[in-house]
Amino acid sequence: MCAPPTWRNFDAGPAFLLEKRLPFLRKALVNRGFPDYPANIEYGDVTKELPIAEQSARGAYCSHVLEHLALNEFRAALANVFRYLAPGGTFRLVVPDLDWLANKYVTSDSTDASLTFLKDANLGMLQRNRGAADMLKAIFGRSQHLTMWDYKGMSAELAMAGFTQIRRASFKDSSDVRFLDVEDSDRWKNCLGVECFRPG
């Protein structure tokens, strides 16, 4: 939902596509709890193909996107980001931190620690609603997490995709000032941030 005009912003969610293709439904969807997408977002699926020339992007940023992808989709997304980045280009990402969530779970004395873990990790389902809006969200939403990452696993995947200089990142700690426009502190809290580069 952070879509600064200084960046090209893409979303591949089915609800976003529905709003783009049938704009008269937008108000009804928003009233039923679907996001009110900024006007400058383009439809694009990083697991497939984005309208970006190879080796043309100086930077790429994913905020709470990669955990919503199955492993094969996640690996395709990394390969595509690598392909779009110019040599020396920066890739920054932020995802929920499995290590932080797991530590919170194993150190909890609460009798509902496992349920809290599932809720915090956005895994499983604590309640199944059967209303029309809930059915639409099930069909057109992609809110569930399909993969979860710690730094070790994420850095190994990034290296396998060809990225170098992989490091754990913090909110707004990039030397590339363009990332100041797109990063939101709320999306980094207790999360895993990583920065890496396409080799120059």
C-alpha positions in Angstrom: 0.0 0.0 0.0 3.1 2.3 0.1 3.3 3.6 -3.5 5.5 6.7 -3.7 5.5 8.4 -7.1 9.3 8.1 -7.3 9.0 4.3 -7.7 7.1 2.0 -10.1 4.8 0.0 -7.9 3.3 -3.4 -8.8 0.6 -5.6 -7.2 -0.6 -9.0 -8.4 -3.4 -9.6 -5.9 -6.7 -10.9 -7.4 -8.7 -8.1 -5.6 -6.4 -5.5 -7.1 -6.9 -6.9 -10.6 -10.6 -7.0 -10.1 -10.6 -3.3 -9.0 -8.5 -2.4 -12.1 -10.7 -4.4 -14.6 -14.0 -3.4 -13.0 -13.5 0.0 -11.4 -17.2 0.4 -10.6 -16.8 -2.4 -8.0 -14.0 -0.5 -6.1 -16.2 1.2 -3.6 -18.2 -2.0 -2.8 -15.0 -4.0 -2.4 -13.4 -1.3 -0.1 -16.6 -1.2 2.0 -16.2 -5.0 2.5 -12.7 -4.7 3.8 -10.6 -4.9 0.7 -7.7 -2.5 0.4 -8.1 1.0 -1.1 -5.2 0.8 -3.5 -3.3 4.0 -4.4 -4.0 5.1 -8.0 -0.4 4.8 -9.2 -0.1 1.0 -8.7 0.3 -1.1 -11.8 -0.8 -4.7 -12.2 2.2 -6.9 -12.4 3.3 -10.4 -11.1 6.9 -10.6 -10.2 6.7 -14.4 -10.3 6.0 -14.2 -14.0 6.9 -11.1 -16.0 6.9 -7.4 -15.2 7.0 -4.7 -17.9 10.7 -3.9 -17.0 13.6 -4.3 -19.3 16.3 -6.7 -18.2 19.2 -5.1 -16.2 17.5 -1.7 -16.2 16.4 -1.2 -12.6 18.8 0.5 -10.1 16.8 -0.8 -7.1 14.1 -3.2 -6.2 12.1 -3.4 -3.0 9.6 -6.0 -1.6 7.7 -5.3 1.6 5.7 -8.2 2.9 5.3 -9.9 -0.5 7.6 -12.9 -0.5 6.0 -14.7 2.4 2.7 -14.9 0.4 4.4 -17.0 -2.3 4.8 -20.7 -2.5 8.4 -21.8 -2.7 8.5 -22.2 -6.5 6.9 -18.7 -6.9 9.4 -17.2 -4.4 12.3 -18.6 -6.3 10.9 -17.3 -9.6 10.4 -13.9 -8.0 14.1 -13.8 -6.9 15.3 -14.8 -10.3 13.2 -12.1 -12.0 14.3 -9.4 -9.6 17.9 -10.4 -10.3 17.2 -10.3 -14.0 15.6 -6.8 -13.9 18.4 -5.3 -11.7 21.3 -3.5 -13.4 24.7 -4.6 -12.5 25.4 -3.2 -9.0 21.7 -2.7 -8.4 20.3 -3.0 -4.9 17.6 -5.3 -3.7 16.0 -4.8 -0.3 13.3 -6.9 1.2 11.4 -7.2 4.4 9.4 -10.2 5.6 8.1 -11.5 8.9 11.0 -12.9 10.9 10.5 -16.6 11.6 13.4 -16.6 14.1 11.7 -13.8 16.1 8.3 -15.5 16.0 9.7 -18.9 17.0 11.7 -17.4 19.9 8.6 -15.6 21.1 6.7 -18.9 21.0 9.3 -21.1 22.7 9.8 -18.6 25.5 6.1 -18.0 26.2 4.5 -19.5 29.3 1.0 -18.9 27.9 -1.3 -21.8 27.4 -2.3 -20.4 24.1 1.2 -19.8 22.8 0.7 -22.1 19.8 -2.4 -20.2 18.8 -0.7 -16.9 19.2 2.2 -18.1 17.0 -0.2 -19.2 14.3 -2.0 -15.8 14.4 1.3 -13.8 14.5 2.7 -15.9 11.7 -0.5 -15.7 9.7 -0.5 -19.4 9.3 -3.4 -21.8 9.7 -7.0 -20.6 10.3 -8.4 -19.6 13.7 -12.0 -19.1 12.4 -13.8 -20.0 9.1 -16.5 -17.4 8.2 -19.0 -18.3 5.6 -20.5 -15.0 4.6 -20.4 -13.6 1.0 -17.6 -11.1 1.8 -15.6 -13.9 3.5 -16.0 -16.1 0.4 -14.8 -13.2 -1.8 -11.7 -12.7 0.4 -11.0 -16.4 0.2 -11.2 -16.4 -3.6 -9.6 -13.0 -4.3 -7.3 -12.5 -1.3 -3.8 -13.6 -0.8 -3.3 -12.7 2.9 -2.2 -16.1 4.1 1.5 -16.8 4.5 2.8 -19.7 2.4 6.4 -19.5 3.3 8.3 -18.2 6.4 11.9 -17.1 6.5 14.8 -16.7 8.9 18.0 -14.9 7.9 19.9 -18.2 7.3 17.3 -19.5 4.9 16.7 -16.2 3.1 20.4 -15.5 2.6 21.0 -19.0 1.2 18.1 -18.5 -1.3 19.4 -15.1 -2.3 22.9 -16.4 -2.8 21.5 -19.3 -4.9 19.7 -16.7 -7.1 23.1 -14.9 -7.7 22.9 -12.0 -5.2 26.1 -10.9 -3.4 27.0 -8.8 -0.4 23.9 -10.2 1.4 23.4 -8.7 4.9 20.7 -8.2 7.5 19.2 -4.8 7.0 17.5 -2.3 9.3 14.9 0.3 8.6 16.3 3.1 6.4 19.9 1.9 6.7 20.6 1.7 3.0 23.3 4.0 1.5 20.9 4.4 -1.5 18.7 7.3 -0.6 15.9 6.2 -3.1 14.8 3.6 -0.5 14.0 6.4 2.0 10.8 7.1 -0.2 9.5 3.5 0.0 10.3 2.1 3.4 7.7 2.3 6.2 8.8 1.8 9.8 5.7 -0.1 10.8 6.5 -2.8 8.2 10.0 -3.4 9.7 9.0 -3.9 13.3 10.1 -7.4 14.6 10.7 -8.3 10.9 13.5 -9.6 8.9 15.1 -7.0 6.5 17.8 -8.0 4.0 19.8 -6.0 1.6 21.9 -7.5 -1.3 23.2 -6.6 -4.8 23.4 -7.9 -8.3 27.2 -8.2 -8.9 28.6 -5.2 -10.8 
